[in-house]
Amino acid sequence: MQTSTRTSPQRPLPPRPLGVRDSGDVRFTAPRPLEQIIAIVLPVSLGVGYTISNGVQVGHVVAFLLLPVWFSSVRRFRGGRIVLTLGAIAPIGGAVLTAVGAVDHSVSPVALFVNSVEIIGLVLGIGSLLWARRVIGGPWVAVFFGLGMVAGIPFGNGLSSANPWRFAYSLPLTVLLLAIAWQLNSRVAAVIAAGGLCIASALNDGRGASAMLAMTAMLVLWQVRPTAAGRRASAVRTMLSIAALASVVYTVAQAVILGGLLGERTQERTQAQIDTSGSLILGGRPEAGATVSLIGEQPLGYGSGIVPNLSDILTAKTGMSAIGYSPNNGYVENYMFGSTFEVHSIVGDLWILYGLAGAALALVFFFTTFQILSHGLAHRAASALIIWLAVRMLWNLLFSPVHSSVPLIMLFLGIGLVARATEHTLAGPPHPSPHHAIGAR
C-alpha cells in the first residue's frame, strides 16, 4: 500500500556522522576508510587553492589523479554531464579563437595556458566533489572545503589589502560557518551565522556581501512559514517570491547606506555610483558597458590567449562611457585589458575568452542555479549555505570575474546539483523526510 506524501512538519534530524549521506547521495554500503580519507583530503586541497605554477593548483592535480574514481559519479546528477562537457569544450574553443585572432592581435601563450587551466580545473573540481559528496555527504564536503579556504588565506594577497575582512576573511569564514550550521542541521545556527556575517560585512564596506547574507537569513526563515496541509510551493511561485524579496533587500539596503548608517565613506561612494549612471548596480559595475560593446562587436568571442589591442580597448571604453562612466584611467588599461580580457562578469569572461561554448556554459550555470535553488526552497529543504551560494552565483554571473568566482562555482555545483531519480533507485528508497532533499540534512 502506498503511503501518503502529505506529512506534518518533522523535527530537524540530528547531525549525522561522517560517511552518512543525503538522499541522492546515499549508498547503503559503508565507505572504506581509505575512501573516506581521500574524500576529506580532496575538498581541503581544492579549498586551499594553492597554486603550483601558471594556474595549476594542488587541488587540480589531486582531482585529476582521481579521475577514474569520480568520473562515473557525474551522470548521477542532473546537469552534471552537460556542465563537464561544456567545461571541457570551452578551452578548445578559446584556443581555436586565439589561433584565428592571431591574424590581427598579439597572442600571450601564458594567458592561453592559465585561462585554459582555470576552466579545466573547475571541471575537475566539480566532478570530484560530486564523488566526495556521495562518500561523506554534502555537509561534510562543504565543511572541509571551508577549512581549506580558511587555511588558504595566507596564500592570497587579501591580508595586505586596505580591507582584509572583505578581501581575505569574508568568503572563507562565510563558507565554513554556514557549512558547520548545515552539518549541525540547525536553522537557528544558520540564521545566527548569516546575521553575524552580514553585520561584519556591512561594517567593513561589504555592501553586496551584507545584502546577500541578509537575503540568505530571510530565505532560511521563509522556509518555516505555515502553509496549507499537503501544499508544496511550485518552482515558479518560489522564484517569484525570491525576486520580490531581492527587490525589498536591495531597496532597504540602498536606503540604509544613503542614510549614512554604514558610515560616511560608504554613503559617499554609493551616492557617487548612483550619480554616475542613475543606478547603484550599473554605477558600481561599469564593466557591464564594456561587455555589451565587446560582444556586440565580436559575438563569436575573442580567444583565451588574445591580448586586447587598441581597437578592443576603444570599443570597451565606448560602452562604458555610454552608461556615464569615465573610462580614461589606469583601471581600464591595466586591469581590464592589460594582458587579457577581464570584464568583471562570469558571463562576459566566458563568452569573450571561450566563445560560444563559454556562453553556453554560462547559460547552463544560470539554469542550474535556478534549478538547485527552486528545488530546495520548494521542498523547504535548502540550507543557508546552498541559498547563499546560489544568490552569490547569480550575482557573480553578471558582476564578478570568473577567476575569483571559480572556487564558489566549484563548491556550489559540487554540493548542489540535484540527484537524478535513478540514483534513488540504485541506492534504495530515499528517506521520506523533506530534510533529506538537496541542500538539507
C-alpha positions as a LaTeX table, in Angstrom:
\begin{tabular}{lrrr}
\hline
Residue & $x$ (\AA) & $y$ (\AA) & $z$ (\AA) \\
\hline
Met1 & 0.00 & 0.00 & 0.00 \\
Gln2 & 1.38 & 3.40 & $-0.98$ \\
Thr3 & 1.80 & 5.82 & 1.88 \\
Ser4 & 0.71 & 9.43 & 1.64 \\
Thr5 & 3.38 & 12.05 & 0.93 \\
Arg6 & 1.42 & 14.64 & 2.94 \\
Thr7 & 3.26 & 14.63 & 6.19 \\
Ser8 & 3.21 & 17.01 & 9.09 \\
Pro9 & 6.32 & 19.13 & 9.69 \\
Gln10 & 9.05 & 16.96 & 11.11 \\
Arg11 & 11.58 & 17.84 & 13.75 \\
Pro12 & 15.09 & 18.51 & 12.45 \\
Leu13 & 17.26 & 15.46 & 12.14 \\
Pro14 & 20.36 & 15.28 & 14.32 \\
Pro15 & 23.77 & 15.74 & 12.73 \\
Arg16 & 24.90 & 12.60 & 11.00 \\
Pro17 & 28.34 & 11.06 & 11.32 \\
Leu18 & 30.94 & 11.17 & 8.59 \\
Gly19 & 30.03 & 8.89 & 5.71 \\
Val20 & 26.23 & 9.01 & 6.16 \\
Arg21 & 24.87 & 10.65 & 3.06 \\
Asp22 & 21.99 & 12.78 & 1.84 \\
Ser23 & 19.22 & 11.33 & $-0.28$ \\
Gly24 & 20.51 & 11.06 & $-3.80$ \\
Asp25 & 23.98 & 10.75 & $-2.30$ \\
Val26 & 23.05 & 7.66 & $-0.31$ \\
Arg27 & 24.89 & 4.43 & $-0.82$ \\
Phe28 & 23.92 & 1.94 & 1.83 \\
Thr29 & 27.28 & 0.16 & 1.85 \\
Ala30 & 29.67 & 1.82 & 4.30 \\
Pro31 & 32.60 & 3.63 & 2.66 \\
Arg32 & 36.05 & 2.18 & 3.16 \\
Pro33 & 38.42 & 4.12 & 5.47 \\
Leu34 & 40.78 & 4.96 & 2.60 \\
Glu35 & 37.83 & 6.20 & 0.55 \\
Gln36 & 36.78 & 8.48 & 3.40 \\
Ile37 & 40.29 & 9.86 & 3.83 \\
Ile38 & 40.55 & 10.68 & 0.14 \\
Ala39 & 37.09 & 12.28 & 0.20 \\
Ile40 & 38.30 & 14.53 & 3.04 \\
Val41 & 41.66 & 15.46 & 1.52 \\
Leu42 & 40.08 & 16.32 & $-1.83$ \\
Pro43 & 37.82 & 19.25 & $-0.77$ \\
Val44 & 40.51 & 20.57 & 1.57 \\
Ser45 & 43.06 & 20.68 & $-1.28$ \\
Leu46 & 40.56 & 22.33 & $-3.62$ \\
Gly47 & 39.53 & 24.86 & $-0.97$ \\
Val48 & 43.12 & 25.90 & $-0.18$ \\
Gly49 & 43.63 & 26.88 & $-3.82$ \\
Tyr50 & 47.42 & 26.73 & $-3.55$ \\
Thr51 & 48.96 & 27.42 & $-6.97$ \\
Ile52 & 51.97 & 25.38 & $-8.06$ \\
Ser53 & 52.67 & 27.19 & $-11.34$ \\
Asn54 & 50.77 & 29.09 & $-14.05$ \\
Gly55 & 47.33 & 28.49 & $-12.57$ \\
Val56 & 47.84 & 24.79 & $-11.83$ \\
Gln57 & 46.77 & 24.13 & $-8.23$ \\
Val58 & 47.40 & 21.27 & $-5.86$ \\
Gly59 & 43.66 & 20.51 & $-5.84$ \\
His60 & 43.65 & 20.23 & $-9.64$ \\
Val61 & 46.38 & 17.60 & $-9.50$ \\
Val62 & 44.56 & 15.61 & $-6.80$ \\
Ala63 & 41.27 & 15.74 & $-8.72$ \\
Phe64 & 42.99 & 14.73 & $-11.97$ \\
Leu65 & 44.67 & 11.73 & $-10.37$ \\
Leu66 & 41.27 & 10.65 & $-9.03$ \\
Leu67 & 39.57 & 10.98 & $-12.45$ \\
Pro68 & 38.96 & 7.21 & $-12.85$ \\
Val69 & 37.41 & 7.15 & $-9.37$ \\
Trp70 & 34.93 & 10.02 & $-9.69$ \\
Phe71 & 34.08 & 10.14 & $-13.40$ \\
Ser72 & 31.10 & 7.77 & $-13.23$ \\
Ser73 & 29.53 & 9.77 & $-10.37$ \\
Val74 & 28.82 & 12.74 & $-12.64$ \\
Arg75 & 25.98 & 11.01 & $-14.53$ \\
Arg76 & 24.05 & 10.58 & $-11.28$ \\
Phe77 & 23.31 & 14.32 & $-11.04$ \\
Arg78 & 21.10 & 16.48 & $-13.22$ \\
Gly79 & 23.17 & 18.82 & $-15.35$ \\
Gly80 & 26.44 & 17.18 & $-14.34$ \\
Arg81 & 27.34 & 15.79 & $-17.74$ \\
Ile82 & 26.48 & 18.95 & $-19.69$ \\
Val83 & 28.45 & 21.16 & $-17.28$ \\
Leu84 & 31.52 & 18.97 & $-17.55$ \\
Thr85 & 31.14 & 18.55 & $-21.33$ \\
Leu86 & 30.90 & 22.28 & $-21.98$ \\
Gly87 & 33.68 & 22.88 & $-19.48$ \\
Ala88 & 35.91 & 20.52 & $-21.45$ \\
Ile89 & 34.97 & 22.07 & $-24.82$ \\
Ala90 & 35.40 & 25.70 & $-23.73$ \\
Pro91 & 39.24 & 25.67 & $-23.54$ \\
Ile92 & 39.34 & 24.15 & $-27.02$ \\
Gly93 & 37.07 & 26.90 & $-28.29$ \\
Gly94 & 39.29 & 29.50 & $-26.63$ \\
Ala95 & 42.39 & 28.04 & $-28.31$ \\
Val96 & 40.72 & 27.98 & $-31.74$ \\
Leu97 & 39.59 & 31.60 & $-31.38$ \\
Thr98 & 43.12 & 32.52 & $-30.32$ \\
Ala99 & 44.54 & 30.98 & $-33.48$ \\
Val100 & 42.01 & 32.86 & $-35.61$ \\
Gly101 & 42.55 & 36.15 & $-33.76$ \\
Ala102 & 46.34 & 35.91 & $-34.08$ \\
Val103 & 45.98 & 37.44 & $-37.56$ \\
Asp104 & 45.47 & 40.95 & $-36.14$ \\
His105 & 46.17 & 40.54 & $-32.39$ \\
Ser106 & 49.13 & 39.67 & $-30.24$ \\
Val107 & 48.95 & 36.28 & $-28.52$ \\
Ser108 & 50.02 & 35.52 & $-24.96$ \\
Pro109 & 50.90 & 31.82 & $-24.52$ \\
Val110 & 50.86 & 32.32 & $-20.74$ \\
Ala111 & 47.33 & 33.75 & $-20.81$ \\
Leu112 & 46.21 & 30.92 & $-23.10$ \\
Phe113 & 47.59 & 28.31 & $-20.70$ \\
Val114 & 46.36 & 29.95 & $-17.48$ \\
Asn115 & 42.85 & 30.61 & $-18.82$ \\
Ser116 & 42.57 & 27.05 & $-20.13$ \\
Val117 & 43.80 & 25.54 & $-16.87$ \\
Glu118 & 41.26 & 27.60 & $-14.95$ \\
Ile119 & 38.28 & 26.01 & $-16.72$ \\
Ile120 & 39.79 & 22.54 & $-16.76$ \\
Gly121 & 40.45 & 22.86 & $-13.02$ \\
Leu122 & 36.83 & 23.91 & $-12.49$ \\
Val123 & 35.61 & 20.81 & $-14.33$ \\
Leu124 & 37.90 & 18.53 & $-12.34$ \\
Gly125 & 36.81 & 20.14 & $-9.09$ \\
Ile126 & 33.08 & 19.84 & $-9.74$ \\
Gly127 & 33.28 & 16.21 & $-10.81$ \\
Ser128 & 35.48 & 15.14 & $-7.92$ \\
Leu129 & 33.36 & 16.96 & $-5.33$ \\
Leu130 & 30.27 & 15.16 & $-6.62$ \\
Trp131 & 32.04 & 11.89 & $-5.88$ \\
Ala132 & 33.20 & 13.07 & $-2.44$ \\
Arg133 & 29.62 & 14.08 & $-1.69$ \\
Arg134 & 28.50 & 10.51 & $-2.29$ \\
Val135 & 31.17 & 9.22 & 0.07 \\
Ile136 & 30.92 & 11.57 & 3.07 \\
Gly137 & 27.82 & 13.67 & 2.32 \\
Gly138 & 27.34 & 17.24 & 1.12 \\
Pro139 & 27.61 & 18.97 & 4.53 \\
Trp140 & 30.96 & 17.38 & 5.33 \\
Val141 & 32.30 & 18.20 & 1.85 \\
Ala142 & 31.35 & 21.84 & 2.48 \\
Val143 & 32.94 & 21.86 & 5.94 \\
Phe144 & 36.25 & 20.50 & 4.66 \\
Phe145 & 36.20 & 22.83 & 1.64 \\
Gly146 & 35.63 & 25.74 & 4.03 \\
Leu147 & 38.50 & 24.60 & 6.22 \\
Gly148 & 40.68 & 24.53 & 3.13 \\
Met149 & 39.65 & 28.08 & 2.21 \\
Val150 & 40.48 & 29.31 & 5.72 \\
Ala151 & 43.86 & 27.54 & 5.58 \\
Gly152 & 44.49 & 29.20 & 2.22 \\
Ile153 & 44.02 & 32.77 & 3.50 \\
Pro154 & 47.78 & 33.36 & 3.98 \\
Phe155 & 48.46 & 32.29 & 0.37 \\
Gly156 & 46.32 & 35.11 & $-1.05$ \\
Asn157 & 47.03 & 38.83 & $-1.14$ \\
Gly158 & 43.94 & 39.89 & 0.80 \\
Leu159 & 45.75 & 40.23 & 4.12 \\
Ser160 & 47.87 & 43.05 & 2.72 \\
Ser161 & 44.90 & 44.94 & 1.30 \\
Ala162 & 43.31 & 48.01 & 2.85 \\
Asn163 & 40.25 & 45.89 & 3.78 \\
Pro164 & 41.36 & 42.43 & 4.98 \\
Trp165 & 37.85 & 41.41 & 6.04 \\
Arg166 & 36.42 & 42.00 & 2.61 \\
Phe167 & 39.30 & 40.58 & 0.56 \\
Ala168 & 40.69 & 37.85 & 2.84 \\
Tyr169 & 38.40 & 36.64 & 5.61 \\
Ser170 & 34.81 & 37.17 & 4.43 \\
Leu171 & 34.36 & 34.37 & 1.87 \\
Pro172 & 36.27 & 31.58 & 3.71 \\
Leu173 & 34.54 & 32.28 & 7.02 \\
Thr174 & 31.12 & 32.50 & 5.37 \\
Val175 & 31.56 & 29.12 & 3.68 \\
Leu176 & 32.92 & 27.48 & 6.84 \\
Leu177 & 30.34 & 28.85 & 9.29 \\
Leu178 & 27.35 & 28.18 & 7.05 \\
Ala179 & 28.71 & 24.69 & 6.30 \\
Ile180 & 29.01 & 23.96 & 10.03 \\
Ala181 & 25.40 & 25.12 & 10.54 \\
Trp182 & 24.36 & 22.76 & 7.72 \\
Gln183 & 26.23 & 19.85 & 9.29 \\
Leu184 & 24.57 & 20.62 & 12.65 \\
Asn185 & 21.21 & 20.68 & 10.85 \\
Ser186 & 20.33 & 23.86 & 12.74 \\
Arg187 & 18.38 & 26.67 & 11.15 \\
Val188 & 18.95 & 28.73 & 14.30 \\
Ala189 & 22.71 & 28.38 & 13.92 \\
Ala190 & 22.41 & 29.23 & 10.21 \\
Val191 & 20.44 & 32.42 & 10.85 \\
Ile192 & 22.81 & 33.50 & 13.64 \\
Ala193 & 25.85 & 32.84 & 11.44 \\
Ala194 & 24.36 & 34.64 & 8.43 \\
Gly195 & 23.25 & 37.56 & 10.61 \\
Gly196 & 26.64 & 37.95 & 12.27 \\
Leu197 & 28.47 & 37.76 & 8.96 \\
Cys198 & 26.02 & 40.26 & 7.47 \\
Ile199 & 26.79 & 42.79 & 10.21 \\
Ala200 & 30.54 & 42.25 & 9.90 \\
Ser201 & 30.39 & 42.78 & 6.12 \\
Ala202 & 28.19 & 45.87 & 6.43 \\
Leu203 & 30.66 & 47.44 & 8.86 \\
Asn204 & 33.57 & 46.69 & 6.53 \\
Asp205 & 32.20 & 48.24 & 3.33 \\
Gly206 & 30.86 & 44.92 & 2.03 \\
Arg207 & 27.57 & 46.26 & 0.71 \\
Gly208 & 26.83 & 43.42 & $-1.71$ \\
Ala209 & 28.04 & 40.73 & 0.68 \\
Ser210 & 25.87 & 42.02 & 3.54 \\
Ala211 & 22.79 & 42.18 & 1.29 \\
Met212 & 23.32 & 38.57 & 0.12 \\
Leu213 & 23.72 & 37.34 & 3.69 \\
Ala214 & 20.60 & 39.23 & 4.79 \\
Met215 & 18.67 & 37.63 & 1.95 \\
Thr216 & 20.07 & 34.22 & 2.92 \\
Ala217 & 18.86 & 34.57 & 6.52 \\
Met218 & 15.41 & 35.66 & 5.33 \\
Leu219 & 15.08 & 32.73 & 2.94 \\
Val220 & 16.06 & 30.29 & 5.68 \\
Leu221 & 13.29 & 31.73 & 7.87 \\
Trp222 & 10.89 & 31.85 & 4.91 \\
Gln223 & 11.05 & 28.05 & 4.68 \\
Val224 & 9.42 & 27.65 & 8.12 \\
Arg225 & 6.35 & 29.71 & 7.21 \\
Pro226 & 2.98 & 27.95 & 7.71 \\
Thr227 & 1.12 & 26.71 & 4.63 \\
Ala228 & $-1.97$ & 24.70 & 3.93 \\
Ala229 & $-1.65$ & 20.99 & 4.67 \\
Gly230 & $-0.23$ & 19.00 & 1.77 \\
Arg231 & 0.54 & 22.08 & $-0.30$ \\
Arg232 & 4.04 & 22.39 & $-1.71$ \\
Ala233 & 5.25 & 25.55 & $-3.34$ \\
Ser234 & 5.82 & 25.36 & $-7.09$ \\
Ala235 & 9.20 & 26.31 & $-8.53$ \\
Val236 & 7.70 & 29.28 & $-10.39$ \\
Arg237 & 5.94 & 30.63 & $-7.31$ \\
Thr238 & 9.11 & 30.13 & $-5.29$ \\
Met239 & 11.27 & 32.06 & $-7.73$ \\
Leu240 & 8.76 & 34.90 & $-7.93$ \\
Ser241 & 8.86 & 35.14 & $-4.15$ \\
Ile242 & 12.66 & 35.24 & $-4.24$ \\
Ala243 & 12.62 & 38.02 & $-6.84$ \\
Ala244 & 10.25 & 40.07 & $-4.69$ \\
Leu245 & 12.43 & 39.50 & $-1.63$ \\
Ala246 & 15.57 & 40.51 & $-3.55$ \\
Ser247 & 13.88 & 43.74 & $-4.60$ \\
Val248 & 12.98 & 44.51 & $-0.99$ \\
Val249 & 16.52 & 43.76 & 0.24 \\
Tyr250 & 18.03 & 45.96 & $-2.48$ \\
Thr251 & 15.71 & 48.88 & $-1.72$ \\
Val252 & 16.18 & 48.68 & 2.05 \\
Ala253 & 19.97 & 48.26 & 1.78 \\
Gln254 & 20.28 & 51.26 & $-0.51$ \\
Ala255 & 18.17 & 53.37 & 1.83 \\
Val256 & 20.28 & 52.34 & 4.83 \\
Ile257 & 23.52 & 53.19 & 3.03 \\
Leu258 & 22.31 & 56.53 & 1.71 \\
Gly259 & 21.03 & 57.35 & 5.18 \\
Gly260 & 24.60 & 57.16 & 6.44 \\
Leu261 & 24.00 & 54.27 & 8.83 \\
Leu262 & 27.01 & 52.35 & 7.47 \\
Gly263 & 29.42 & 55.26 & 7.57 \\
Glu264 & 30.14 & 58.42 & 5.63 \\
Arg265 & 32.66 & 56.82 & 3.28 \\
Thr266 & 30.25 & 54.11 & 2.15 \\
Gln267 & 27.48 & 56.69 & 1.78 \\
Glu268 & 29.60 & 58.97 & $-0.42$ \\
Arg269 & 30.84 & 56.13 & $-2.63$ \\
Thr270 & 27.32 & 54.78 & $-3.12$ \\
Gln271 & 25.90 & 58.21 & $-3.96$ \\
Ala272 & 28.69 & 58.81 & $-6.48$ \\
Gln273 & 27.95 & 55.50 & $-8.21$ \\
Ile274 & 24.26 & 56.30 & $-8.41$ \\
Asp275 & 25.05 & 59.76 & $-9.82$ \\
Thr276 & 27.27 & 58.16 & $-12.49$ \\
Ser277 & 24.60 & 56.07 & $-14.21$ \\
Gly278 & 21.38 & 56.52 & $-12.24$ \\
Ser279 & 21.70 & 53.02 & $-10.78$ \\
Leu280 & 23.79 & 51.64 & $-7.93$ \\
Ile281 & 24.34 & 48.38 & $-9.81$ \\
Leu282 & 25.48 & 49.93 & $-13.11$ \\
Gly283 & 27.41 & 52.67 & $-11.34$ \\
Gly284 & 29.25 & 50.09 & $-9.27$ \\
Arg285 & 29.84 & 47.74 & $-12.22$ \\
Pro286 & 30.63 & 49.89 & $-15.28$ \\
Glu287 & 32.38 & 46.89 & $-16.84$ \\
Ala288 & 28.92 & 45.79 & $-17.98$ \\
Gly289 & 29.01 & 48.51 & $-20.62$ \\
Ala290 & 32.33 & 47.19 & $-21.91$ \\
Thr291 & 30.97 & 43.63 & $-22.02$ \\
Val292 & 27.97 & 44.58 & $-24.15$ \\
Ser293 & 30.09 & 46.59 & $-26.59$ \\
Leu294 & 32.77 & 43.92 & $-27.00$ \\
Ile295 & 30.31 & 41.07 & $-27.53$ \\
Gly296 & 28.29 & 43.23 & $-29.91$ \\
Glu297 & 31.44 & 43.86 & $-31.93$ \\
Gln298 & 32.52 & 40.20 & $-32.00$ \\
Pro299 & 29.69 & 37.81 & $-30.99$ \\
Leu300 & 31.79 & 34.66 & $-31.55$ \\
Gly301 & 34.29 & 35.71 & $-28.87$ \\
Tyr302 & 37.95 & 36.74 & $-28.92$ \\
Gly303 & 40.06 & 33.89 & $-27.53$ \\
Ser304 & 41.66 & 32.87 & $-24.25$ \\
Gly305 & 45.18 & 33.81 & $-25.41$ \\
Ile306 & 44.41 & 37.04 & $-27.23$ \\
Val307 & 45.92 & 40.30 & $-25.94$ \\
Pro308 & 43.42 & 43.17 & $-26.41$ \\
Asn309 & 44.52 & 45.71 & $-29.00$ \\
Leu310 & 43.75 & 49.42 & $-29.16$ \\
Ser311 & 40.57 & 48.85 & $-31.15$ \\
Asp312 & 39.22 & 46.45 & $-28.49$ \\
Ile313 & 40.01 & 48.90 & $-25.70$ \\
Leu314 & 38.32 & 51.78 & $-27.52$ \\
Thr315 & 35.26 & 49.59 & $-28.15$ \\
Ala316 & 35.08 & 48.78 & $-24.44$ \\
Lys317 & 35.57 & 52.41 & $-23.42$ \\
Thr318 & 32.74 & 53.49 & $-25.72$ \\
Gly319 & 30.39 & 51.10 & $-23.96$ \\
Met320 & 31.50 & 52.29 & $-20.53$ \\
Ser321 & 31.10 & 55.93 & $-21.50$ \\
Ala322 & 27.55 & 55.20 & $-22.64$ \\
Ile323 & 26.49 & 54.50 & $-19.04$ \\
Gly324 & 28.15 & 57.62 & $-17.69$ \\
Tyr325 & 31.49 & 56.17 & $-16.57$ \\
Ser326 & 34.77 & 57.92 & $-17.38$ \\
Pro327 & 36.99 & 55.09 & $-18.66$ \\
Asn328 & 40.21 & 57.01 & $-19.27$ \\
Asn329 & 42.06 & 55.66 & $-16.27$ \\
Gly330 & 44.64 & 53.06 & $-15.34$ \\
Tyr331 & 41.99 & 50.58 & $-14.19$ \\
Val332 & 40.69 & 50.04 & $-17.73$ \\
Glu333 & 44.08 & 49.88 & $-19.46$ \\
Asn334 & 45.97 & 47.90 & $-16.82$ \\
Tyr335 & 43.43 & 45.68 & $-15.05$ \\
Met336 & 40.71 & 45.05 & $-17.59$ \\
Phe337 & 42.84 & 44.85 & $-20.73$ \\
Gly338 & 46.47 & 44.71 & $-19.61$ \\
Ser339 & 47.34 & 41.19 & $-20.78$ \\
Thr340 & 43.97 & 39.53 & $-21.35$ \\
Phe341 & 40.25 & 40.38 & $-21.25$ \\
Glu342 & 38.70 & 40.90 & $-17.81$ \\
Val343 & 35.21 & 42.39 & $-17.86$ \\
His344 & 34.29 & 41.57 & $-14.24$ \\
Ser345 & 31.49 & 39.18 & $-15.20$ \\
Ile346 & 31.44 & 35.39 & $-15.44$ \\
Val347 & 29.13 & 35.58 & $-18.44$ \\
Gly348 & 31.28 & 38.19 & $-20.15$ \\
Asp349 & 34.58 & 36.49 & $-19.34$ \\
Leu350 & 33.40 & 33.06 & $-20.51$ \\
Trp351 & 31.88 & 34.43 & $-23.72$ \\
Ile352 & 34.83 & 36.66 & $-24.64$ \\
Leu353 & 37.57 & 34.17 & $-23.74$ \\
Tyr354 & 35.99 & 30.89 & $-24.88$ \\
Gly355 & 33.40 & 31.90 & $-27.46$ \\
Leu356 & 30.03 & 30.25 & $-27.88$ \\
Ala357 & 31.00 & 27.24 & $-25.75$ \\
Gly358 & 31.76 & 29.63 & $-22.91$ \\
Ala359 & 28.48 & 31.46 & $-23.44$ \\
Ala360 & 26.61 & 28.15 & $-23.38$ \\
Leu361 & 28.39 & 27.18 & $-20.15$ \\
Ala362 & 27.34 & 30.47 & $-18.55$ \\
Leu363 & 23.74 & 29.83 & $-19.65$ \\
Val364 & 23.84 & 26.36 & $-18.11$ \\
Phe365 & 25.14 & 27.92 & $-14.89$ \\
Phe366 & 22.09 & 30.20 & $-14.83$ \\
Phe367 & 19.57 & 27.41 & $-15.35$ \\
Thr368 & 21.32 & 25.06 & $-12.96$ \\
Thr369 & 21.40 & 27.71 & $-10.23$ \\
Phe370 & 17.68 & 28.34 & $-10.53$ \\
Gln371 & 17.02 & 24.60 & $-10.54$ \\
Ile372 & 19.03 & 24.00 & $-7.37$ \\
Leu373 & 17.55 & 26.96 & $-5.52$ \\
Ser374 & 13.93 & 26.41 & $-6.54$ \\
His375 & 14.15 & 22.67 & $-5.81$ \\
Gly376 & 15.49 & 23.23 & $-2.31$ \\
Leu377 & 13.13 & 26.06 & $-1.39$ \\
Ala378 & 10.06 & 24.37 & $-2.86$ \\
His379 & 10.79 & 21.39 & $-0.59$ \\
Arg380 & 11.68 & 23.70 & 2.32 \\
Ala381 & 14.98 & 21.91 & 2.48 \\
Ala382 & 17.56 & 24.44 & 1.27 \\
Ser383 & 20.40 & 25.01 & 3.69 \\
Ala384 & 21.74 & 28.52 & 4.33 \\
Leu385 & 24.94 & 27.58 & 2.52 \\
Ile386 & 23.12 & 26.42 & $-0.61$ \\
Ile387 & 20.98 & 29.56 & $-0.60$ \\
Trp388 & 23.95 & 31.86 & $-0.12$ \\
Leu389 & 25.98 & 30.11 & $-2.82$ \\
Ala390 & 23.03 & 30.33 & $-5.24$ \\
Val391 & 22.48 & 34.04 & $-4.58$ \\
Arg392 & 26.20 & 34.65 & $-4.86$ \\
Met393 & 26.33 & 32.65 & $-8.11$ \\
Leu394 & 23.60 & 34.75 & $-9.72$ \\
Trp395 & 25.43 & 37.94 & $-8.73$ \\
Asn396 & 28.82 & 36.64 & $-9.87$ \\
Leu397 & 27.46 & 35.56 & $-13.24$ \\
Leu398 & 26.73 & 39.20 & $-14.01$ \\
Phe399 & 29.15 & 41.21 & $-11.90$ \\
Ser400 & 32.22 & 39.22 & $-10.77$ \\
Pro401 & 35.35 & 37.94 & $-12.58$ \\
Val402 & 35.40 & 34.27 & $-13.43$ \\
His403 & 38.87 & 33.90 & $-11.86$ \\
Ser404 & 37.81 & 34.88 & $-8.34$ \\
Ser405 & 34.47 & 33.04 & $-8.69$ \\
Val406 & 35.84 & 29.59 & $-9.61$ \\
Pro407 & 36.11 & 28.22 & $-6.02$ \\
Leu408 & 32.49 & 29.09 & $-5.20$ \\
Ile409 & 31.21 & 27.77 & $-8.55$ \\
Met410 & 33.06 & 24.53 & $-7.88$ \\
Leu411 & 31.66 & 24.15 & $-4.37$ \\
Phe412 & 28.11 & 25.19 & $-5.30$ \\
Leu413 & 27.73 & 22.72 & $-8.15$ \\
Gly414 & 29.64 & 20.02 & $-6.30$ \\
Ile415 & 27.27 & 20.04 & $-3.33$ \\
Gly416 & 24.20 & 21.48 & $-5.03$ \\
Leu417 & 23.45 & 19.59 & $-8.24$ \\
Val418 & 20.19 & 17.71 & $-7.85$ \\
Ala419 & 20.49 & 13.92 & $-7.84$ \\
Arg420 & 18.72 & 12.02 & $-10.61$ \\
Ala421 & 15.77 & 9.79 & $-9.76$ \\
Thr422 & 17.79 & 6.77 & $-10.91$ \\
Glu423 & 20.23 & 7.49 & $-8.11$ \\
His424 & 17.47 & 6.79 & $-5.58$ \\
Thr425 & 16.69 & 3.56 & $-7.41$ \\
Leu426 & 20.32 & 2.48 & $-7.33$ \\
Ala427 & 20.66 & 3.37 & $-3.68$ \\
Gly428 & 17.30 & 2.22 & $-2.43$ \\
Pro429 & 14.22 & 4.17 & $-1.36$ \\
Pro430 & 15.00 & 7.69 & $-0.14$ \\
His431 & 14.06 & 8.75 & 3.36 \\
Pro432 & 10.61 & 10.41 & 3.27 \\
Ser433 & 11.70 & 13.43 & 5.33 \\
Pro434 & 11.97 & 16.65 & 3.32 \\
His435 & 15.13 & 17.38 & 5.26 \\
His436 & 16.89 & 14.82 & 3.09 \\
Ala437 & 16.35 & 16.80 & $-0.10$ \\
Ile438 & 19.24 & 18.56 & $-1.77$ \\
Gly439 & 20.81 & 21.23 & 0.37 \\
Ala440 & 19.45 & 19.82 & 3.61 \\
Arg441 & 20.26 & 17.08 & 6.05 \\
\hline
\end{tabular}
